[in-house]
Amino acid sequence: MYTLIDTNGKPYQSTRPGTLGGHRGGKIYGRLDCRAALQAIARGGYVKHRVFFKDETTAIGAGYRPCAVCLPEKYAAWKKRRDCNA
């Protein structure tokens, strides 16, 4: 079983692994092979805040934003929308 986060930010059990990872403190989601996340995990400071999502819709619904490193186009679009609403 895998523990994933739903659109309300609550954990639930799934028989399938998540397709995206995230950082609970920074409310950031990205690919599981993200260079920045893997470097942080290697340093040991990221693991206890790591969360997983079924898909991008779920991550966004839970209030997470795209990673600027592994999802630069999605991050740029998110930033543009945020700046327009400010």
PDB file as gemmi writes it, atoms N, CA and C in Angstrom:
CRYST1    1.000    1.000    1.000  90.00  90.00  90.00 P 1                      
ATOM      1  N   MET A   1       0.840  -1.191   0.000  1.00  0.00           N  
ATOM      2  CA  MET A   1       0.000   0.000   0.000  1.00  0.00           C  
ATOM      3  C   MET A   1       0.883   1.251   0.000  1.00  0.00           C  
ATOM      4  N   TYR A   2       0.338   2.293  -0.595  1.00  0.00           N  
ATOM      5  CA  TYR A   2       1.031   3.567  -0.694  1.00  0.00           C  
ATOM      6  C   TYR A   2       0.166   4.634  -0.036  1.00  0.00           C  
ATOM      7  N   THR A   3       0.800   5.577   0.616  1.00  0.00           N  
ATOM      8  CA  THR A   3       0.074   6.686   1.217  1.00  0.00           C  
ATOM      9  C   THR A   3       0.177   7.876   0.280  1.00  0.00           C  
ATOM     10  N   LEU A   4      -0.989   8.342  -0.203  1.00  0.00           N  
ATOM     11  CA  LEU A   4      -1.062   9.493  -1.095  1.00  0.00           C  
ATOM     12  C   LEU A   4      -1.837  10.605  -0.407  1.00  0.00           C  
ATOM     13  N   ILE A   5      -1.773  11.802  -0.979  1.00  0.00           N  
ATOM     14  CA  ILE A   5      -2.500  12.953  -0.455  1.00  0.00           C  
ATOM     15  C   ILE A   5      -3.670  13.240  -1.395  1.00  0.00           C  
ATOM     16  N   ASP A   6      -4.858  13.509  -0.814  1.00  0.00           N  
ATOM     17  CA  ASP A   6      -6.019  13.824  -1.642  1.00  0.00           C  
ATOM     18  C   ASP A   6      -6.150  15.334  -1.840  1.00  0.00           C  
ATOM     19  N   THR A   7      -7.204  15.775  -2.527  1.00  0.00           N  
ATOM     20  CA  THR A   7      -7.373  17.201  -2.825  1.00  0.00           C  
ATOM     21  C   THR A   7      -7.640  18.042  -1.585  1.00  0.00           C  
ATOM     22  N   ASN A   8      -7.975  17.408  -0.470  1.00  0.00           N  
ATOM     23  CA  ASN A   8      -8.160  18.126   0.791  1.00  0.00           C  
ATOM     24  C   ASN A   8      -6.887  18.155   1.625  1.00  0.00           C  
ATOM     25  N   GLY A   9      -5.790  17.589   1.071  1.00  0.00           N  
ATOM     26  CA  GLY A   9      -4.533  17.545   1.792  1.00  0.00           C  
ATOM     27  C   GLY A   9      -4.455  16.436   2.820  1.00  0.00           C  
ATOM     28  N   LYS A  10      -5.394  15.501   2.770  1.00  0.00           N  
ATOM     29  CA  LYS A  10      -5.449  14.400   3.737  1.00  0.00           C  
ATOM     30  C   LYS A  10      -4.832  13.134   3.133  1.00  0.00           C  
ATOM     31  N   PRO A  11      -4.094  12.381   3.930  1.00  0.00           N  
ATOM     32  CA  PRO A  11      -3.512  11.128   3.428  1.00  0.00           C  
ATOM     33  C   PRO A  11      -4.564  10.037   3.274  1.00  0.00           C  
ATOM     34  N   TYR A  12      -4.341   9.167   2.300  1.00  0.00           N  
ATOM     35  CA  TYR A  12      -5.180   7.985   2.110  1.00  0.00           C  
ATOM     36  C   TYR A  12      -4.325   6.861   1.549  1.00  0.00           C  
ATOM     37  N   GLN A  13      -4.794   5.640   1.707  1.00  0.00           N  
ATOM     38  CA  GLN A  13      -4.065   4.463   1.241  1.00  0.00           C  
ATOM     39  C   GLN A  13      -4.478   4.119  -0.184  1.00  0.00           C  
ATOM     40  N   SER A  14      -3.498   3.757  -1.003  1.00  0.00           N  
ATOM     41  CA  SER A  14      -3.746   3.392  -2.392  1.00  0.00           C  
ATOM     42  C   SER A  14      -2.932   2.147  -2.740  1.00  0.00           C  
ATOM     43  N   THR A  15      -3.475   1.338  -3.627  1.00  0.00           N  
ATOM     44  CA  THR A  15      -2.726   0.171  -4.098  1.00  0.00           C  
ATOM     45  C   THR A  15      -1.749   0.563  -5.193  1.00  0.00           C  
ATOM     46  N   ARG A  16      -1.897   1.761  -5.735  1.00  0.00           N  
ATOM     47  CA  ARG A  16      -1.004   2.270  -6.784  1.00  0.00           C  
ATOM     48  C   ARG A  16      -0.122   3.386  -6.232  1.00  0.00           C  
ATOM     49  N   PRO A  17       1.135   3.424  -6.651  1.00  0.00           N  
ATOM     50  CA  PRO A  17       2.013   4.516  -6.199  1.00  0.00           C  
ATOM     51  C   PRO A  17       1.599   5.836  -6.835  1.00  0.00           C  
ATOM     52  N   GLY A  18       2.002   6.913  -6.218  1.00  0.00           N  
ATOM     53  CA  GLY A  18       1.736   8.227  -6.781  1.00  0.00           C  
ATOM     54  C   GLY A  18       2.587   8.481  -8.013  1.00  0.00           C  
ATOM     55  N   THR A  19       2.134   9.396  -8.862  1.00  0.00           N  
ATOM     56  CA  THR A  19       2.882   9.750 -10.060  1.00  0.00           C  
ATOM     57  C   THR A  19       3.701  11.021  -9.865  1.00  0.00           C  
ATOM     58  N   LEU A  20       3.404  11.759  -8.793  1.00  0.00           N  
ATOM     59  CA  LEU A  20       4.120  13.003  -8.492  1.00  0.00           C  
ATOM     60  C   LEU A  20       4.488  13.031  -7.018  1.00  0.00           C  
ATOM     61  N   GLY A  21       5.598  13.688  -6.728  1.00  0.00           N  
ATOM     62  CA  GLY A  21       6.019  13.881  -5.353  1.00  0.00           C  
ATOM     63  C   GLY A  21       5.860  15.337  -4.977  1.00  0.00           C  
ATOM     64  N   GLY A  22       5.893  15.613  -3.699  1.00  0.00           N  
ATOM     65  CA  GLY A  22       5.770  16.993  -3.250  1.00  0.00           C  
ATOM     66  C   GLY A  22       6.458  17.210  -1.925  1.00  0.00           C  
ATOM     67  N   HIS A  23       6.536  18.482  -1.558  1.00  0.00           N  
ATOM     68  CA  HIS A  23       7.106  18.880  -0.274  1.00  0.00           C  
ATOM     69  C   HIS A  23       6.014  19.598   0.504  1.00  0.00           C  
ATOM     70  N   ARG A  24       5.641  19.011   1.628  1.00  0.00           N  
ATOM     71  CA  ARG A  24       4.526  19.533   2.424  1.00  0.00           C  
ATOM     72  C   ARG A  24       4.778  20.964   2.890  1.00  0.00           C  
ATOM     73  N   GLY A  25       5.978  21.260   3.337  1.00  0.00           N  
ATOM     74  CA  GLY A  25       6.272  22.598   3.855  1.00  0.00           C  
ATOM     75  C   GLY A  25       6.226  23.678   2.790  1.00  0.00           C  
ATOM     76  N   GLY A  26       6.786  23.394   1.623  1.00  0.00           N  
ATOM     77  CA  GLY A  26       6.818  24.383   0.552  1.00  0.00           C  
ATOM     78  C   GLY A  26       5.610  24.359  -0.353  1.00  0.00           C  
ATOM     79  N   LYS A  27       4.731  23.361  -0.164  1.00  0.00           N  
ATOM     80  CA  LYS A  27       3.533  23.191  -1.003  1.00  0.00           C  
ATOM     81  C   LYS A  27       3.914  23.161  -2.487  1.00  0.00           C  
ATOM     82  N   ILE A  28       4.960  22.381  -2.800  1.00  0.00           N  
ATOM     83  CA  ILE A  28       5.471  22.249  -4.166  1.00  0.00           C  
ATOM     84  C   ILE A  28       5.291  20.802  -4.610  1.00  0.00           C  
ATOM     85  N   TYR A  29       4.894  20.595  -5.873  1.00  0.00           N  
ATOM     86  CA  TYR A  29       4.838  19.241  -6.421  1.00  0.00           C  
ATOM     87  C   TYR A  29       5.694  19.170  -7.670  1.00  0.00           C  
ATOM     88  N   GLY A  30       6.165  17.963  -7.981  1.00  0.00           N  
ATOM     89  CA  GLY A  30       6.989  17.776  -9.165  1.00  0.00           C  
ATOM     90  C   GLY A  30       7.143  16.308  -9.516  1.00  0.00           C  
ATOM     91  N   ARG A  31       7.948  16.091 -10.522  1.00  0.00           N  
ATOM     92  CA  ARG A  31       8.203  14.725 -10.994  1.00  0.00           C  
ATOM     93  C   ARG A  31       8.998  13.947  -9.941  1.00  0.00           C  
ATOM     94  N   LEU A  32       8.834  12.646  -9.964  1.00  0.00           N  
ATOM     95  CA  LEU A  32       9.549  11.805  -9.001  1.00  0.00           C  
ATOM     96  C   LEU A  32      11.054  11.789  -9.248  1.00  0.00           C  
ATOM     97  N   ASP A  33      11.475  12.123 -10.470  1.00  0.00           N  
ATOM     98  CA  ASP A  33      12.903  12.159 -10.794  1.00  0.00           C  
ATOM     99  C   ASP A  33      13.472  13.580 -10.789  1.00  0.00           C  
ATOM    100  N   CYS A  34      12.797  14.501 -10.124  1.00  0.00           N  
ATOM    101  CA  CYS A  34      13.241  15.900 -10.069  1.00  0.00           C  
ATOM    102  C   CYS A  34      14.643  15.997  -9.455  1.00  0.00           C  
ATOM    103  N   ARG A  35      15.527  16.681 -10.163  1.00  0.00           N  
ATOM    104  CA  ARG A  35      16.912  16.849  -9.712  1.00  0.00           C  
ATOM    105  C   ARG A  35      16.975  17.538  -8.346  1.00  0.00           C  
ATOM    106  N   ALA A  36      16.200  18.607  -8.177  1.00  0.00           N  
ATOM    107  CA  ALA A  36      16.235  19.354  -6.916  1.00  0.00           C  
ATOM    108  C   ALA A  36      15.734  18.502  -5.747  1.00  0.00           C  
ATOM    109  N   ALA A  37      14.658  17.765  -5.959  1.00  0.00           N  
ATOM    110  CA  ALA A  37      14.119  16.915  -4.897  1.00  0.00           C  
ATOM    111  C   ALA A  37      15.094  15.795  -4.554  1.00  0.00           C  
ATOM    112  N   LEU A  38      15.673  15.171  -5.576  1.00  0.00           N  
ATOM    113  CA  LEU A  38      16.618  14.083  -5.320  1.00  0.00           C  
ATOM    114  C   LEU A  38      17.852  14.571  -4.574  1.00  0.00           C  
ATOM    115  N   GLN A  39      18.307  15.785  -4.871  1.00  0.00           N  
ATOM    116  CA  GLN A  39      19.450  16.347  -4.145  1.00  0.00           C  
ATOM    117  C   GLN A  39      19.076  16.608  -2.686  1.00  0.00           C  
ATOM    118  N   ALA A  40      17.876  17.134  -2.471  1.00  0.00           N  
ATOM    119  CA  ALA A  40      17.426  17.395  -1.100  1.00  0.00           C  
ATOM    120  C   ALA A  40      17.272  16.090  -0.320  1.00  0.00           C  
ATOM    121  N   ILE A  41      16.745  15.060  -0.978  1.00  0.00           N  
ATOM    122  CA  ILE A  41      16.592  13.754  -0.334  1.00  0.00           C  
ATOM    123  C   ILE A  41      17.962  13.174   0.026  1.00  0.00           C  
ATOM    124  N   ALA A  42      18.929  13.332  -0.868  1.00  0.00           N  
ATOM    125  CA  ALA A  42      20.282  12.822  -0.615  1.00  0.00           C  
ATOM    126  C   ALA A  42      20.907  13.500   0.606  1.00  0.00           C  
ATOM    127  N   ARG A  43      20.548  14.775   0.839  1.00  0.00           N  
ATOM    128  CA  ARG A  43      21.058  15.496   2.017  1.00  0.00           C  
ATOM    129  C   ARG A  43      20.300  15.112   3.285  1.00  0.00           C  
ATOM    130  N   GLY A  44      19.140  14.448   3.135  1.00  0.00           N  
ATOM    131  CA  GLY A  44      18.378  13.967   4.280  1.00  0.00           C  
ATOM    132  C   GLY A  44      17.377  14.926   4.873  1.00  0.00           C  
ATOM    133  N   GLY A  45      17.272  16.135   4.366  1.00  0.00           N  
ATOM    134  CA  GLY A  45      16.377  17.115   4.964  1.00  0.00           C  
ATOM    135  C   GLY A  45      14.981  17.155   4.385  1.00  0.00           C  
ATOM    136  N   TYR A  46      14.694  16.402   3.383  1.00  0.00           N  
ATOM    137  CA  TYR A  46      13.443  16.500   2.640  1.00  0.00           C  
ATOM    138  C   TYR A  46      12.480  15.367   2.954  1.00  0.00           C  
ATOM    139  N   VAL A  47      13.007  14.240   3.348  1.00  0.00           N  
ATOM    140  CA  VAL A  47      12.248  12.990   3.434  1.00  0.00           C  
ATOM    141  C   VAL A  47      11.033  13.080   4.354  1.00  0.00           C  
ATOM    142  N   LYS A  48      11.159  13.678   5.521  1.00  0.00           N  
ATOM    143  CA  LYS A  48      10.030  13.683   6.457  1.00  0.00           C  
ATOM    144  C   LYS A  48       8.892  14.597   6.004  1.00  0.00           C  
ATOM    145  N   HIS A  49       9.127  15.448   5.023  1.00  0.00           N  
ATOM    146  CA  HIS A  49       8.088  16.334   4.505  1.00  0.00           C  
ATOM    147  C   HIS A  49       7.590  15.906   3.127  1.00  0.00           C  
ATOM    148  N   ARG A  50       8.034  14.753   2.667  1.00  0.00           N  
ATOM    149  CA  ARG A  50       7.702  14.256   1.323  1.00  0.00           C  
ATOM    150  C   ARG A  50       6.278  13.716   1.303  1.00  0.00           C  
ATOM    151  N   VAL A  51       5.527  14.093   0.274  1.00  0.00           N  
ATOM    152  CA  VAL A  51       4.177  13.582   0.055  1.00  0.00           C  
ATOM    153  C   VAL A  51       4.067  13.117  -1.389  1.00  0.00           C  
ATOM    154  N   PHE A  52       3.026  12.358  -1.686  1.00  0.00           N  
ATOM    155  CA  PHE A  52       2.843  11.829  -3.034  1.00  0.00           C  
ATOM    156  C   PHE A  52       1.410  12.045  -3.490  1.00  0.00           C  
ATOM    157  N   PHE A  53       1.263  12.269  -4.785  1.00  0.00           N  
ATOM    158  CA  PHE A  53      -0.039  12.531  -5.378  1.00  0.00           C  
ATOM    159  C   PHE A  53      -0.331  11.560  -6.509  1.00  0.00           C  
ATOM    160  N   LYS A  54      -1.600  11.245  -6.662  1.00  0.00           N  
ATOM    161  CA  LYS A  54      -2.057  10.383  -7.753  1.00  0.00           C  
ATOM    162  C   LYS A  54      -1.775  11.038  -9.103  1.00  0.00           C  
ATOM    163  N   ASP A  55      -2.024  12.356  -9.190  1.00  0.00           N  
ATOM    164  CA  ASP A  55      -1.853  13.074 -10.453  1.00  0.00           C  
ATOM    165  C   ASP A  55      -1.761  14.574 -10.188  1.00  0.00           C  
ATOM    166  N   GLU A  56      -1.571  15.327 -11.261  1.00  0.00           N  
ATOM    167  CA  GLU A  56      -1.406  16.775 -11.141  1.00  0.00           C  
ATOM    168  C   GLU A  56      -2.678  17.460 -10.645  1.00  0.00           C  
ATOM    169  N   THR A  57      -3.824  17.011 -11.095  1.00  0.00           N  
ATOM    170  CA  THR A  57      -5.090  17.604 -10.662  1.00  0.00           C  
ATOM    171  C   THR A  57      -5.235  17.518  -9.145  1.00  0.00           C  
ATOM    172  N   THR A  58      -4.857  16.387  -8.581  1.00  0.00           N  
ATOM    173  CA  THR A  58      -4.932  16.206  -7.136  1.00  0.00           C  
ATOM    174  C   THR A  58      -3.947  17.126  -6.427  1.00  0.00           C  
ATOM    175  N   ALA A  59      -2.736  17.251  -6.931  1.00  0.00           N  
ATOM    176  CA  ALA A  59      -1.735  18.125  -6.316  1.00  0.00           C  
ATOM    177  C   ALA A  59      -2.209  19.577  -6.316  1.00  0.00           C  
ATOM    178  N   ILE A  60      -2.732  20.031  -7.437  1.00  0.00           N  
ATOM    179  CA  ILE A  60      -3.227  21.408  -7.532  1.00  0.00           C  
ATOM    180  C   ILE A  60      -4.425  21.593  -6.602  1.00  0.00           C  
ATOM    181  N   GLY A  61      -5.327  20.611  -6.585  1.00  0.00           N  
ATOM    182  CA  GLY A  61      -6.493  20.688  -5.712  1.00  0.00           C  
ATOM    183  C   GLY A  61      -6.123  20.765  -4.245  1.00  0.00           C  
ATOM    184  N   ALA A  62      -5.007  20.167  -3.874  1.00  0.00           N  
ATOM    185  CA  ALA A  62      -4.531  20.204  -2.488  1.00  0.00           C  
ATOM    186  C   ALA A  62      -3.781  21.499  -2.177  1.00  0.00           C  
ATOM    187  N   GLY A  63      -3.655  22.379  -3.179  1.00  0.00           N  
ATOM    188  CA  GLY A  63      -3.018  23.675  -2.954  1.00  0.00           C  
ATOM    189  C   GLY A  63      -1.528  23.731  -3.212  1.00  0.00           C  
ATOM    190  N   TYR A  64      -1.004  22.763  -3.943  1.00  0.00           N  
ATOM    191  CA  TYR A  64       0.426  22.730  -4.253  1.00  0.00           C  
ATOM    192  C   TYR A  64       0.691  23.402  -5.595  1.00  0.00           C  
ATOM    193  N   ARG A  65       1.894  23.953  -5.752  1.00  0.00           N  
ATOM    194  CA  ARG A  65       2.293  24.600  -6.997  1.00  0.00           C  
ATOM    195  C   ARG A  65       3.357  23.772  -7.698  1.00  0.00           C  
ATOM    196  N   PRO A  66       3.515  23.959  -9.020  1.00  0.00           N  
ATOM    197  CA  PRO A  66       4.527  23.189  -9.758  1.00  0.00           C  
ATOM    198  C   PRO A  66       5.956  23.580  -9.358  1.00  0.00           C  
ATOM    199  N   CYS A  67       6.856  22.635  -9.457  1.00  0.00           N  
ATOM    200  CA  CYS A  67       8.276  22.850  -9.195  1.00  0.00           C  
ATOM    201  C   CYS A  67       8.900  23.631 -10.357  1.00  0.00           C  
ATOM    202  N   ALA A  68       9.691  24.628 -10.033  1.00  0.00           N  
ATOM    203  CA  ALA A  68      10.352  25.432 -11.064  1.00  0.00           C  
ATOM    204  C   ALA A  68      11.483  24.671 -11.742  1.00  0.00           C  
ATOM    205  N   VAL A  69      12.009  23.636 -11.096  1.00  0.00           N  
ATOM    206  CA  VAL A  69      13.148  22.895 -11.646  1.00  0.00           C  
ATOM    207  C   VAL A  69      12.699  21.838 -12.651  1.00  0.00           C  
ATOM    208  N   CYS A  70      11.777  20.984 -12.267  1.00  0.00           N  
ATOM    209  CA  CYS A  70      11.401  19.867 -13.143  1.00  0.00           C  
ATOM    210  C   CYS A  70      10.158  20.145 -13.984  1.00  0.00           C  
ATOM    211  N   LEU A  71       9.415  21.184 -13.658  1.00  0.00           N  
ATOM    212  CA  LEU A  71       8.217  21.558 -14.421  1.00  0.00           C  
ATOM    213  C   LEU A  71       8.261  23.055 -14.749  1.00  0.00           C  
ATOM    214  N   PRO A  72       9.318  23.519 -15.426  1.00  0.00           N  
ATOM    215  CA  PRO A  72       9.491  24.964 -15.609  1.00  0.00           C  
ATOM    216  C   PRO A  72       8.357  25.644 -16.383  1.00  0.00           C  
ATOM    217  N   GLU A  73       7.793  24.985 -17.383  1.00  0.00           N  
ATOM    218  CA  GLU A  73       6.707  25.609 -18.143  1.00  0.00           C  
ATOM    219  C   GLU A  73       5.452  25.755 -17.279  1.00  0.00           C  
ATOM    220  N   LYS A  74       5.141  24.715 -16.516  1.00  0.00           N  
ATOM    221  CA  LYS A  74       3.962  24.757 -15.640  1.00  0.00           C  
ATOM    222  C   LYS A  74       4.171  25.758 -14.510  1.00  0.00           C  
ATOM    223  N   TYR A  75       5.409  25.849 -14.019  1.00  0.00           N  
ATOM    224  CA  TYR A  75       5.719  26.834 -12.988  1.00  0.00           C  
ATOM    225  C   TYR A  75       5.543  28.249 -13.531  1.00  0.00           C  
ATOM    226  N   ALA A  76       6.054  28.503 -14.746  1.00  0.00           N  
ATOM    227  CA  ALA A  76       5.932  29.839 -15.351  1.00  0.00           C  
ATOM    228  C   ALA A  76       4.465  30.221 -15.526  1.00  0.00           C  
ATOM    229  N   ALA A  77       3.633  29.285 -15.970  1.00  0.00           N  
ATOM    230  CA  ALA A  77       2.203  29.561 -16.138  1.00  0.00           C  
ATOM    231  C   ALA A  77       1.547  29.834 -14.787  1.00  0.00           C  
ATOM    232  N   TRP A  78       1.902  29.049 -13.764  1.00  0.00           N  
ATOM    233  CA  TRP A  78       1.364  29.256 -12.422  1.00  0.00           C  
ATOM    234  C   TRP A  78       1.760  30.632 -11.903  1.00  0.00           C  
ATOM    235  N   LYS A  79       3.036  30.986 -12.080  1.00  0.00           N  
ATOM    236  CA  LYS A  79       3.536  32.275 -11.592  1.00  0.00           C  
ATOM    237  C   LYS A  79       2.837  33.431 -12.292  1.00  0.00           C  
ATOM    238  N   LYS A  80       2.631  33.303 -13.587  1.00  0.00           N  
ATOM    239  CA  LYS A  80       1.956  34.351 -14.350  1.00  0.00           C  
ATOM    240  C   LYS A  80       0.518  34.548 -13.834  1.00  0.00           C  
ATOM    241  N   ARG A  81      -0.201  33.433 -13.611  1.00  0.00           N  
ATOM    242  CA  ARG A  81      -1.563  33.522 -13.092  1.00  0.00           C  
ATOM    243  C   ARG A  81      -1.564  34.155 -11.712  1.00  0.00           C  
ATOM    244  N   ARG A  82      -0.607  33.768 -10.871  1.00  0.00           N  
ATOM    245  CA  ARG A  82      -0.532  34.315  -9.517  1.00  0.00           C  
ATOM    246  C   ARG A  82      -0.250  35.803  -9.538  1.00  0.00           C  
ATOM    247  N   ASP A  83       0.689  36.221 -10.410  1.00  0.00           N  
ATOM    248  CA  ASP A  83       1.039  37.635 -10.507  1.00  0.00           C  
ATOM    249  C   ASP A  83      -0.118  38.469 -11.032  1.00  0.00           C  
ATOM    250  N   CYS A  84      -0.917  37.900 -11.932  1.00  0.00           N  
ATOM    251  CA  CYS A  84      -2.078  38.628 -12.480  1.00  0.00           C  
ATOM    252  C   CYS A  84      -3.162  38.815 -11.433  1.00  0.00           C  
ATOM    253  N   ASN A  85      -3.227  37.889 -10.475  1.00  0.00           N  
ATOM    254  CA  ASN A  85      -4.264  37.961  -9.432  1.00  0.00           C  
ATOM    255  C   ASN A  85      -3.825  38.782  -8.227  1.00  0.00           C  
ATOM    256  N   ALA A  86      -2.568  39.216  -8.212  1.00  0.00           N  
ATOM    257  CA  ALA A  86      -2.039  39.935  -7.052  1.00  0.00           C  
ATOM    258  C   ALA A  86      -2.461  41.385  -7.017  1.00  0.00           C  
TER     259      ALA A  86                                                      
END                                                                             
